[in-house]
Amino acid sequence: GLEISECALRLTPDDWQFAIFPDDNPTRWRSKDRAGQRDRIEGKLVEIGMRVAKLGANVVFDFGLWGKDERSALRWIADTLGVRAEIVYLPIDYEEQRRRIISRYETEPGQFQMSDTELKLWQVQFQAPDEEELRGAEIPPVPPGHTTWSQWASERWPSLPDQY
């Protein structure tokens, strides 16, 4: 994977969620309380990842990062810390994605289960990065209602301090 080719620390909330909530059934991760806890786990991983990047190591945030605002906030935080951020987009078609999910169920018991309906809904919600974002173009302005990307990020990931 990317963490090997780039000699990077890969941070994924799935691994942490499995470790923290080992007795959850494969669909409990969708519950309202688990979704909120996942956001908090992601916030701590962002904080850890940015500290690691500041120390000079490569970091891969393997979160999905479905929205441009999420990716913009992370790019802004990295820039504030003086570290280079790069959006890496690995497109996948529906059939291959479904095949990989089924393979995970079969080889790693307890994996998060996703229905075809959910997967198709999530595909519609995903905002693929455009060419400008992939090139590392200027970070867009913070969304309305927020004064800084740091504030936006700490609301998106409640455990992430508004300190950048």
C-alpha positions in Angstrom: 0.0 0.0 0.0 0.8 3.7 0.0 2.2 3.4 3.5 4.9 1.0 2.3 5.8 2.8 -1.0 6.0 6.2 0.9 7.5 4.7 4.1 4.7 6.3 6.0 2.7 5.9 9.2 -0.8 4.8 8.2 -3.6 6.0 10.5 -7.0 4.5 10.0 -9.9 4.9 12.4 -11.2 1.4 11.5 -8.2 -0.2 13.3 -8.7 1.9 16.4 -12.4 1.3 16.5 -11.9 -2.4 16.3 -9.4 -2.3 19.1 -11.5 0.0 21.4 -14.9 -1.7 20.7 -13.9 -5.3 20.1 -17.3 -6.7 21.0 -19.3 -4.6 18.6 -21.2 -6.5 15.9 -20.3 -5.8 12.3 -23.1 -3.2 11.9 -22.9 -1.4 15.3 -20.4 1.1 13.8 -23.3 2.8 12.1 -25.1 3.6 15.3 -25.3 7.3 16.3 -23.0 6.9 19.3 -20.4 5.0 17.4 -20.4 7.6 14.6 -19.7 10.3 17.2 -16.9 8.2 18.7 -15.4 7.6 15.3 -15.3 11.3 14.7 -13.4 11.7 18.0 -11.0 8.8 17.1 -10.3 10.6 13.8 -9.6 13.9 15.6 -7.0 12.2 17.8 -5.5 10.5 14.8 -5.3 13.9 13.0 -3.6 15.4 16.0 -1.1 12.5 16.3 -0.5 12.4 12.5 0.3 16.1 12.4 2.7 15.8 15.3 4.4 12.9 13.5 4.6 14.9 10.2 6.0 17.8 12.1 8.8 15.5 13.3 9.6 14.7 9.7 7.9 11.4 9.0 5.4 10.7 6.3 1.8 10.1 7.4 -1.1 8.6 5.5 -4.6 9.5 6.7 -6.7 6.6 5.6 -10.1 8.0 6.5 -11.9 8.2 3.2 -12.0 12.0 3.5 -15.2 12.1 1.4 -15.5 15.9 1.4 -13.4 18.7 0.0 -13.8 20.6 3.2 -12.2 17.8 5.2 -9.3 17.6 2.8 -8.9 21.4 2.8 -8.9 21.5 6.6 -6.1 18.9 6.8 -4.1 20.7 4.0 -4.5 24.0 5.9 -3.4 22.5 9.3 -0.4 20.9 7.6 0.5 24.2 5.9 0.2 26.0 9.3 2.6 23.5 10.8 5.0 23.9 7.9 4.6 20.3 6.6 3.8 19.3 3.0 0.3 17.8 2.4 -0.6 15.9 -0.7 -4.0 14.5 -1.7 -3.7 11.0 -3.1 -6.9 9.8 -4.8 -7.1 6.2 -5.8 -10.3 5.8 -7.8 -12.1 2.5 -7.6 -15.2 1.3 -9.5 -18.2 -0.1 -7.7 -17.7 -3.7 -8.7 -14.0 -3.8 -7.5 -15.0 -2.0 -4.2 -17.7 -4.5 -3.6 -15.3 -7.4 -4.3 -12.8 -6.0 -1.8 -15.4 -5.6 0.9 -16.7 -9.1 0.4 -13.1 -10.4 0.5 -12.5 -8.5 3.8 -15.6 -10.1 5.3 -14.3 -13.6 4.4 -10.7 -13.1 5.5 -11.1 -10.8 8.5 -14.1 -11.8 10.7 -15.9 -8.9 12.4 -15.2 -6.4 9.6 -17.7 -3.5 9.2 -20.5 -4.8 7.0 -22.0 -2.5 4.3 -25.0 -3.2 2.1 -25.2 -2.5 -1.6 -27.7 0.2 -0.8 -25.4 1.9 1.7 -22.4 1.7 -0.6 -24.3 3.3 -3.5 -25.6 6.0 -1.2 -22.0 6.8 0.0 -20.7 6.9 -3.6 -23.2 9.7 -4.3 -22.1 11.6 -1.2 -18.4 11.3 -2.0 -16.8 14.5 -3.5 -13.9 13.4 -5.6 -11.0 15.7 -5.6 -10.6 17.8 -8.8 -7.4 18.5 -10.7 -6.7 21.7 -8.7 -7.0 19.9 -5.4 -4.8 17.1 -6.6 -2.2 19.6 -7.8 -2.1 21.2 -4.4 -3.7 24.5 -5.5 -4.5 27.2 -3.1 -6.7 26.1 -0.2 -10.2 27.5 -0.6 -11.7 29.9 1.9 -13.2 28.5 5.1 -16.9 27.6 4.8 -19.4 30.2 5.9 -20.1 30.3 9.6 -16.5 29.5 10.5 -13.6 32.0 11.1 -10.7 29.5 10.5 -10.1 26.1 9.1 -8.9 25.2 12.6 -12.3 26.0 14.0 -14.0 24.1 11.2 -11.8 21.0 11.9 -12.4 21.0 15.6 -16.1 21.0 15.0 -15.8 18.2 12.4 -13.5 16.2 14.7 -14.6 17.1 18.3 -11.4 15.8 19.9 -9.1 17.9 17.7 -8.1 21.1 19.6 -8.8 24.4 17.9 -5.1 25.4 18.2 -3.7 25.7 14.7 
